Amino acid sequence: MLTGPELRARASYGLAVLLGVRRLQRRAARRRARRLDELADQLDELGKTGRAQMLRAQADRNREHWGEEPRSPAESC
């Protein structure tokens, strides 16, 4: 059975691992959102604006889910 200090140490380690995983997930989400924006820009150049809008909306939902600001309308033009 774990004693108080051992239990705190293990819980502290578990929290550090959890926070590290969340940081990695957030970084991957930022990367995905950036990639979706790049793809949307390419689709705009090809004249497929409807699909580009859908990708930008997905990127914004991704940003909002992870607590970041969605891309401003000025950036999306």
PDB file as gemmi writes it, atoms N, CA and C in Angstrom:
CRYST1    1.000    1.000    1.000  90.00  90.00  90.00 P 1                      
ATOM      1  N   MET A   1       0.849  -1.181   0.000  1.00  0.00           N  
ATOM      2  CA  MET A   1       0.000   0.000   0.000  1.00  0.00           C  
ATOM      3  C   MET A   1       0.897   1.248   0.000  1.00  0.00           C  
ATOM      4  N   LEU A   2       0.446   2.266  -0.726  1.00  0.00           N  
ATOM      5  CA  LEU A   2       1.235   3.488  -0.842  1.00  0.00           C  
ATOM      6  C   LEU A   2       1.032   4.390   0.369  1.00  0.00           C  
ATOM      7  N   THR A   3       2.115   5.015   0.784  1.00  0.00           N  
ATOM      8  CA  THR A   3       2.024   5.985   1.879  1.00  0.00           C  
ATOM      9  C   THR A   3       1.676   7.343   1.291  1.00  0.00           C  
ATOM     10  N   GLY A   4       1.425   8.314   2.141  1.00  0.00           N  
ATOM     11  CA  GLY A   4       1.046   9.654   1.699  1.00  0.00           C  
ATOM     12  C   GLY A   4       2.013  10.280   0.702  1.00  0.00           C  
ATOM     13  N   PRO A   5       3.308  10.367   1.034  1.00  0.00           N  
ATOM     14  CA  PRO A   5       4.255  10.970   0.087  1.00  0.00           C  
ATOM     15  C   PRO A   5       4.361  10.204  -1.238  1.00  0.00           C  
ATOM     16  N   GLU A   6       4.319   8.867  -1.166  1.00  0.00           N  
ATOM     17  CA  GLU A   6       4.387   8.069  -2.392  1.00  0.00           C  
ATOM     18  C   GLU A   6       3.150   8.293  -3.248  1.00  0.00           C  
ATOM     19  N   LEU A   7       2.015   8.370  -2.600  1.00  0.00           N  
ATOM     20  CA  LEU A   7       0.766   8.596  -3.311  1.00  0.00           C  
ATOM     21  C   LEU A   7       0.776   9.972  -3.974  1.00  0.00           C  
ATOM     22  N   ARG A   8       1.233  10.994  -3.252  1.00  0.00           N  
ATOM     23  CA  ARG A   8       1.317  12.338  -3.824  1.00  0.00           C  
ATOM     24  C   ARG A   8       2.291  12.374  -4.998  1.00  0.00           C  
ATOM     25  N   ALA A   9       3.414  11.689  -4.863  1.00  0.00           N  
ATOM     26  CA  ALA A   9       4.408  11.656  -5.941  1.00  0.00           C  
ATOM     27  C   ALA A   9       3.827  10.990  -7.184  1.00  0.00           C  
ATOM     28  N   ARG A  10       3.129   9.887  -6.976  1.00  0.00           N  
ATOM     29  CA  ARG A  10       2.541   9.182  -8.116  1.00  0.00           C  
ATOM     30  C   ARG A  10       1.431  10.021  -8.764  1.00  0.00           C  
ATOM     31  N   ALA A  11       0.612  10.659  -7.957  1.00  0.00           N  
ATOM     32  CA  ALA A  11      -0.448  11.514  -8.484  1.00  0.00           C  
ATOM     33  C   ALA A  11       0.155  12.704  -9.224  1.00  0.00           C  
ATOM     34  N   SER A  12       1.228  13.261  -8.672  1.00  0.00           N  
ATOM     35  CA  SER A  12       1.900  14.382  -9.315  1.00  0.00           C  
ATOM     36  C   SER A  12       2.449  13.963 -10.672  1.00  0.00           C  
ATOM     37  N   TYR A  13       3.048  12.780 -10.736  1.00  0.00           N  
ATOM     38  CA  TYR A  13       3.583  12.267 -11.996  1.00  0.00           C  
ATOM     39  C   TYR A  13       2.451  12.053 -12.998  1.00  0.00           C  
ATOM     40  N   GLY A  14       1.340  11.471 -12.539  1.00  0.00           N  
ATOM     41  CA  GLY A  14       0.192  11.237 -13.418  1.00  0.00           C  
ATOM     42  C   GLY A  14      -0.361  12.537 -13.969  1.00  0.00           C  
ATOM     43  N   LEU A  15      -0.409  13.557 -13.123  1.00  0.00           N  
ATOM     44  CA  LEU A  15      -0.893  14.856 -13.578  1.00  0.00           C  
ATOM     45  C   LEU A  15       0.061  15.454 -14.607  1.00  0.00           C  
ATOM     46  N   ALA A  16       1.351  15.315 -14.377  1.00  0.00           N  
ATOM     47  CA  ALA A  16       2.344  15.834 -15.330  1.00  0.00           C  
ATOM     48  C   ALA A  16       2.208  15.131 -16.674  1.00  0.00           C  
ATOM     49  N   VAL A  17       1.990  13.829 -16.640  1.00  0.00           N  
ATOM     50  CA  VAL A  17       1.804  13.074 -17.886  1.00  0.00           C  
ATOM     51  C   VAL A  17       0.544  13.543 -18.589  1.00  0.00           C  
ATOM     52  N   LEU A  18      -0.541  13.682 -17.827  1.00  0.00           N  
ATOM     53  CA  LEU A  18      -1.797  14.132 -18.410  1.00  0.00           C  
ATOM     54  C   LEU A  18      -1.656  15.509 -19.035  1.00  0.00           C  
ATOM     55  N   LEU A  19      -1.021  16.431 -18.348  1.00  0.00           N  
ATOM     56  CA  LEU A  19      -0.838  17.776 -18.887  1.00  0.00           C  
ATOM     57  C   LEU A  19       0.065  17.758 -20.118  1.00  0.00           C  
ATOM     58  N   GLY A  20       1.054  16.902 -20.110  1.00  0.00           N  
ATOM     59  CA  GLY A  20       1.923  16.776 -21.281  1.00  0.00           C  
ATOM     60  C   GLY A  20       1.163  16.263 -22.486  1.00  0.00           C  
ATOM     61  N   VAL A  21       0.285  15.302 -22.260  1.00  0.00           N  
ATOM     62  CA  VAL A  21      -0.528  14.755 -23.343  1.00  0.00           C  
ATOM     63  C   VAL A  21      -1.457  15.841 -23.879  1.00  0.00           C  
ATOM     64  N   ARG A  22      -2.062  16.596 -22.984  1.00  0.00           N  
ATOM     65  CA  ARG A  22      -2.961  17.669 -23.427  1.00  0.00           C  
ATOM     66  C   ARG A  22      -2.211  18.705 -24.251  1.00  0.00           C  
ATOM     67  N   ARG A  23      -0.975  19.016 -23.840  1.00  0.00           N  
ATOM     68  CA  ARG A  23      -0.175  19.985 -24.583  1.00  0.00           C  
ATOM     69  C   ARG A  23       0.125  19.452 -25.991  1.00  0.00           C  
ATOM     70  N   LEU A  24       0.451  18.177 -26.081  1.00  0.00           N  
ATOM     71  CA  LEU A  24       0.702  17.569 -27.389  1.00  0.00           C  
ATOM     72  C   LEU A  24      -0.555  17.551 -28.248  1.00  0.00           C  
ATOM     73  N   GLN A  25      -1.701  17.262 -27.616  1.00  0.00           N  
ATOM     74  CA  GLN A  25      -2.957  17.263 -28.358  1.00  0.00           C  
ATOM     75  C   GLN A  25      -3.283  18.660 -28.875  1.00  0.00           C  
ATOM     76  N   ARG A  26      -3.052  19.672 -28.046  1.00  0.00           N  
ATOM     77  CA  ARG A  26      -3.323  21.051 -28.451  1.00  0.00           C  
ATOM     78  C   ARG A  26      -2.409  21.456 -29.612  1.00  0.00           C  
ATOM     79  N   ARG A  27      -1.136  21.059 -29.523  1.00  0.00           N  
ATOM     80  CA  ARG A  27      -0.188  21.389 -30.596  1.00  0.00           C  
ATOM     81  C   ARG A  27      -0.610  20.716 -31.907  1.00  0.00           C  
ATOM     82  N   ALA A  28      -1.040  19.461 -31.837  1.00  0.00           N  
ATOM     83  CA  ALA A  28      -1.502  18.749 -33.031  1.00  0.00           C  
ATOM     84  C   ALA A  28      -2.764  19.398 -33.594  1.00  0.00           C  
ATOM     85  N   ALA A  29      -3.647  19.852 -32.718  1.00  0.00           N  
ATOM     86  CA  ALA A  29      -4.874  20.517 -33.172  1.00  0.00           C  
ATOM     87  C   ALA A  29      -4.539  21.825 -33.881  1.00  0.00           C  
ATOM     88  N   ARG A  30      -3.566  22.578 -33.343  1.00  0.00           N  
ATOM     89  CA  ARG A  30      -3.137  23.806 -34.025  1.00  0.00           C  
ATOM     90  C   ARG A  30      -2.590  23.498 -35.414  1.00  0.00           C  
ATOM     91  N   ARG A  31      -1.805  22.449 -35.481  1.00  0.00           N  
ATOM     92  CA  ARG A  31      -1.215  22.054 -36.758  1.00  0.00           C  
ATOM     93  C   ARG A  31      -2.304  21.655 -37.751  1.00  0.00           C  
ATOM     94  N   ARG A  32      -3.313  20.883 -37.271  1.00  0.00           N  
ATOM     95  CA  ARG A  32      -4.418  20.485 -38.143  1.00  0.00           C  
ATOM     96  C   ARG A  32      -5.195  21.695 -38.641  1.00  0.00           C  
ATOM     97  N   ALA A  33      -5.469  22.634 -37.745  1.00  0.00           N  
ATOM     98  CA  ALA A  33      -6.217  23.835 -38.134  1.00  0.00           C  
ATOM     99  C   ALA A  33      -5.435  24.637 -39.171  1.00  0.00           C  
ATOM    100  N   ARG A  34      -4.136  24.762 -38.969  1.00  0.00           N  
ATOM    101  CA  ARG A  34      -3.295  25.489 -39.930  1.00  0.00           C  
ATOM    102  C   ARG A  34      -3.323  24.796 -41.293  1.00  0.00           C  
ATOM    103  N   ARG A  35      -3.248  23.459 -41.265  1.00  0.00           N  
ATOM    104  CA  ARG A  35      -3.276  22.699 -42.521  1.00  0.00           C  
ATOM    105  C   ARG A  35      -4.625  22.841 -43.211  1.00  0.00           C  
ATOM    106  N   LEU A  36      -5.711  22.813 -42.458  1.00  0.00           N  
ATOM    107  CA  LEU A  36      -7.038  23.009 -43.048  1.00  0.00           C  
ATOM    108  C   LEU A  36      -7.131  24.379 -43.701  1.00  0.00           C  
ATOM    109  N   ASP A  37      -6.583  25.405 -43.061  1.00  0.00           N  
ATOM    110  CA  ASP A  37      -6.579  26.744 -43.651  1.00  0.00           C  
ATOM    111  C   ASP A  37      -5.779  26.782 -44.950  1.00  0.00           C  
ATOM    112  N   GLU A  38      -4.639  26.094 -44.964  1.00  0.00           N  
ATOM    113  CA  GLU A  38      -3.828  26.051 -46.183  1.00  0.00           C  
ATOM    114  C   GLU A  38      -4.577  25.355 -47.317  1.00  0.00           C  
ATOM    115  N   LEU A  39      -5.249  24.245 -46.997  1.00  0.00           N  
ATOM    116  CA  LEU A  39      -6.033  23.539 -48.003  1.00  0.00           C  
ATOM    117  C   LEU A  39      -7.183  24.407 -48.503  1.00  0.00           C  
ATOM    118  N   ALA A  40      -7.812  25.141 -47.591  1.00  0.00           N  
ATOM    119  CA  ALA A  40      -8.910  26.032 -47.983  1.00  0.00           C  
ATOM    120  C   ALA A  40      -8.403  27.120 -48.935  1.00  0.00           C  
ATOM    121  N   ASP A  41      -7.221  27.650 -48.668  1.00  0.00           N  
ATOM    122  CA  ASP A  41      -6.639  28.650 -49.565  1.00  0.00           C  
ATOM    123  C   ASP A  41      -6.402  28.061 -50.950  1.00  0.00           C  
ATOM    124  N   GLN A  42      -5.915  26.830 -51.002  1.00  0.00           N  
ATOM    125  CA  GLN A  42      -5.686  26.178 -52.291  1.00  0.00           C  
ATOM    126  C   GLN A  42      -6.997  25.950 -53.031  1.00  0.00           C  
ATOM    127  N   LEU A  43      -8.039  25.552 -52.301  1.00  0.00           N  
ATOM    128  CA  LEU A  43      -9.344  25.346 -52.929  1.00  0.00           C  
ATOM    129  C   LEU A  43      -9.913  26.663 -53.448  1.00  0.00           C  
ATOM    130  N   ASP A  44      -9.693  27.752 -52.708  1.00  0.00           N  
ATOM    131  CA  ASP A  44     -10.133  29.060 -53.180  1.00  0.00           C  
ATOM    132  C   ASP A  44      -9.487  29.400 -54.519  1.00  0.00           C  
ATOM    133  N   GLU A  45      -8.197  29.110 -54.628  1.00  0.00           N  
ATOM    134  CA  GLU A  45      -7.484  29.381 -55.879  1.00  0.00           C  
ATOM    135  C   GLU A  45      -8.047  28.557 -57.033  1.00  0.00           C  
ATOM    136  N   LEU A  46      -8.575  27.374 -56.739  1.00  0.00           N  
ATOM    137  CA  LEU A  46      -9.164  26.517 -57.765  1.00  0.00           C  
ATOM    138  C   LEU A  46     -10.629  26.866 -58.036  1.00  0.00           C  
ATOM    139  N   GLY A  47     -11.162  27.817 -57.277  1.00  0.00           N  
ATOM    140  CA  GLY A  47     -12.546  28.234 -57.478  1.00  0.00           C  
ATOM    141  C   GLY A  47     -13.562  27.414 -56.708  1.00  0.00           C  
ATOM    142  N   LYS A  48     -13.134  26.577 -55.814  1.00  0.00           N  
ATOM    143  CA  LYS A  48     -14.055  25.742 -55.030  1.00  0.00           C  
ATOM    144  C   LYS A  48     -14.293  26.406 -53.669  1.00  0.00           C  
ATOM    145  N   THR A  49     -15.000  27.524 -53.717  1.00  0.00           N  
ATOM    146  CA  THR A  49     -15.150  28.328 -52.501  1.00  0.00           C  
ATOM    147  C   THR A  49     -16.049  27.669 -51.463  1.00  0.00           C  
ATOM    148  N   GLY A  50     -17.044  26.911 -51.895  1.00  0.00           N  
ATOM    149  CA  GLY A  50     -17.933  26.251 -50.935  1.00  0.00           C  
ATOM    150  C   GLY A  50     -17.188  25.262 -50.058  1.00  0.00           C  
ATOM    151  N   ARG A  51     -16.374  24.442 -50.693  1.00  0.00           N  
ATOM    152  CA  ARG A  51     -15.583  23.464 -49.933  1.00  0.00           C  
ATOM    153  C   ARG A  51     -14.561  24.169 -49.049  1.00  0.00           C  
ATOM    154  N   ALA A  52     -13.991  25.260 -49.554  1.00  0.00           N  
ATOM    155  CA  ALA A  52     -13.016  26.027 -48.768  1.00  0.00           C  
ATOM    156  C   ALA A  52     -13.669  26.585 -47.512  1.00  0.00           C  
ATOM    157  N   GLN A  53     -14.898  27.081 -47.634  1.00  0.00           N  
ATOM    158  CA  GLN A  53     -15.614  27.605 -46.464  1.00  0.00           C  
ATOM    159  C   GLN A  53     -15.863  26.502 -45.440  1.00  0.00           C  
ATOM    160  N   MET A  54     -16.183  25.296 -45.930  1.00  0.00           N  
ATOM    161  CA  MET A  54     -16.417  24.181 -45.019  1.00  0.00           C  
ATOM    162  C   MET A  54     -15.132  23.821 -44.255  1.00  0.00           C  
ATOM    163  N   LEU A  55     -14.003  23.838 -44.950  1.00  0.00           N  
ATOM    164  CA  LEU A  55     -12.738  23.522 -44.276  1.00  0.00           C  
ATOM    165  C   LEU A  55     -12.374  24.596 -43.254  1.00  0.00           C  
ATOM    166  N   ARG A  56     -12.608  25.860 -43.594  1.00  0.00           N  
ATOM    167  CA  ARG A  56     -12.312  26.936 -42.640  1.00  0.00           C  
ATOM    168  C   ARG A  56     -13.208  26.839 -41.408  1.00  0.00           C  
ATOM    169  N   ALA A  57     -14.473  26.482 -41.630  1.00  0.00           N  
ATOM    170  CA  ALA A  57     -15.386  26.318 -40.492  1.00  0.00           C  
ATOM    171  C   ALA A  57     -14.909  25.184 -39.592  1.00  0.00           C  
ATOM    172  N   GLN A  58     -14.436  24.094 -40.199  1.00  0.00           N  
ATOM    173  CA  GLN A  58     -13.910  22.973 -39.404  1.00  0.00           C  
ATOM    174  C   GLN A  58     -12.681  23.414 -38.617  1.00  0.00           C  
ATOM    175  N   ALA A  59     -11.809  24.186 -39.252  1.00  0.00           N  
ATOM    176  CA  ALA A  59     -10.606  24.680 -38.567  1.00  0.00           C  
ATOM    177  C   ALA A  59     -10.998  25.581 -37.394  1.00  0.00           C  
ATOM    178  N   ASP A  60     -11.999  26.422 -37.585  1.00  0.00           N  
ATOM    179  CA  ASP A  60     -12.454  27.304 -36.501  1.00  0.00           C  
ATOM    180  C   ASP A  60     -13.066  26.511 -35.352  1.00  0.00           C  
ATOM    181  N   ARG A  61     -13.854  25.479 -35.682  1.00  0.00           N  
ATOM    182  CA  ARG A  61     -14.428  24.629 -34.626  1.00  0.00           C  
ATOM    183  C   ARG A  61     -13.311  23.936 -33.854  1.00  0.00           C  
ATOM    184  N   ASN A  62     -12.290  23.502 -34.573  1.00  0.00           N  
ATOM    185  CA  ASN A  62     -11.140  22.861 -33.941  1.00  0.00           C  
ATOM    186  C   ASN A  62     -10.468  23.841 -32.973  1.00  0.00           C  
ATOM    187  N   ARG A  63     -10.256  25.068 -33.408  1.00  0.00           N  
ATOM    188  CA  ARG A  63      -9.623  26.073 -32.543  1.00  0.00           C  
ATOM    189  C   ARG A  63     -10.478  26.367 -31.313  1.00  0.00           C  
ATOM    190  N   GLU A  64     -11.789  26.518 -31.523  1.00  0.00           N  
ATOM    191  CA  GLU A  64     -12.685  26.811 -30.407  1.00  0.00           C  
ATOM    192  C   GLU A  64     -12.693  25.668 -29.398  1.00  0.00           C  
ATOM    193  N   HIS A  65     -12.687  24.436 -29.887  1.00  0.00           N  
ATOM    194  CA  HIS A  65     -12.701  23.280 -28.998  1.00  0.00           C  
ATOM    195  C   HIS A  65     -11.478  23.275 -28.083  1.00  0.00           C  
ATOM    196  N   TRP A  66     -10.341  23.707 -28.597  1.00  0.00           N  
ATOM    197  CA  TRP A  66      -9.112  23.698 -27.819  1.00  0.00           C  
ATOM    198  C   TRP A  66      -8.855  25.018 -27.131  1.00  0.00           C  
ATOM    199  N   GLY A  67      -9.861  25.919 -27.103  1.00  0.00           N  
ATOM    200  CA  GLY A  67      -9.751  27.146 -26.335  1.00  0.00           C  
ATOM    201  C   GLY A  67      -8.949  28.242 -26.998  1.00  0.00           C  
ATOM    202  N   GLU A  68      -8.866  28.207 -28.312  1.00  0.00           N  
ATOM    203  CA  GLU A  68      -8.147  29.247 -29.033  1.00  0.00           C  
ATOM    204  C   GLU A  68      -9.146  30.105 -29.796  1.00  0.00           C  
ATOM    205  N   GLU A  69      -8.702  31.270 -30.170  1.00  0.00           N  
ATOM    206  CA  GLU A  69      -9.557  32.169 -30.931  1.00  0.00           C  
ATOM    207  C   GLU A  69      -9.702  31.667 -32.363  1.00  0.00           C  
ATOM    208  N   PRO A  70     -10.941  31.689 -32.901  1.00  0.00           N  
ATOM    209  CA  PRO A  70     -11.091  31.333 -34.312  1.00  0.00           C  
ATOM    210  C   PRO A  70     -10.413  32.386 -35.188  1.00  0.00           C  
ATOM    211  N   ARG A  71     -10.103  32.008 -36.380  1.00  0.00           N  
ATOM    212  CA  ARG A  71      -9.459  32.929 -37.298  1.00  0.00           C  
ATOM    213  C   ARG A  71     -10.396  34.091 -37.573  1.00  0.00           C  
ATOM    214  N   SER A  72      -9.855  35.295 -37.565  1.00  0.00           N  
ATOM    215  CA  SER A  72     -10.700  36.474 -37.780  1.00  0.00           C  
ATOM    216  C   SER A  72     -11.110  36.550 -39.246  1.00  0.00           C  
ATOM    217  N   PRO A  73     -12.240  37.209 -39.544  1.00  0.00           N  
ATOM    218  CA  PRO A  73     -12.679  37.343 -40.939  1.00  0.00           C  
ATOM    219  C   PRO A  73     -11.631  38.031 -41.812  1.00  0.00           C  
ATOM    220  N   ALA A  74     -10.843  38.942 -41.245  1.00  0.00           N  
ATOM    221  CA  ALA A  74      -9.804  39.624 -42.016  1.00  0.00           C  
ATOM    222  C   ALA A  74      -8.728  38.634 -42.461  1.00  0.00           C  
ATOM    223  N   GLU A  75      -8.421  37.644 -41.611  1.00  0.00           N  
ATOM    224  CA  GLU A  75      -7.410  36.647 -41.961  1.00  0.00           C  
ATOM    225  C   GLU A  75      -7.917  35.699 -43.035  1.00  0.00           C  
ATOM    226  N   SER A  76      -9.215  35.456 -43.060  1.00  0.00           N  
ATOM    227  CA  SER A  76      -9.755  34.468 -43.983  1.00  0.00           C  
ATOM    228  C   SER A  76      -9.940  35.018 -45.389  1.00  0.00           C  
ATOM    229  N   CYS A  77      -9.754  36.307 -45.576  1.00  0.00           N  
ATOM    230  CA  CYS A  77      -9.906  36.887 -46.913  1.00  0.00           C  
ATOM    231  C   CYS A  77      -8.605  36.852 -47.684  1.00  0.00           C  
TER     232      CYS A  77                                                      
END                                                                             
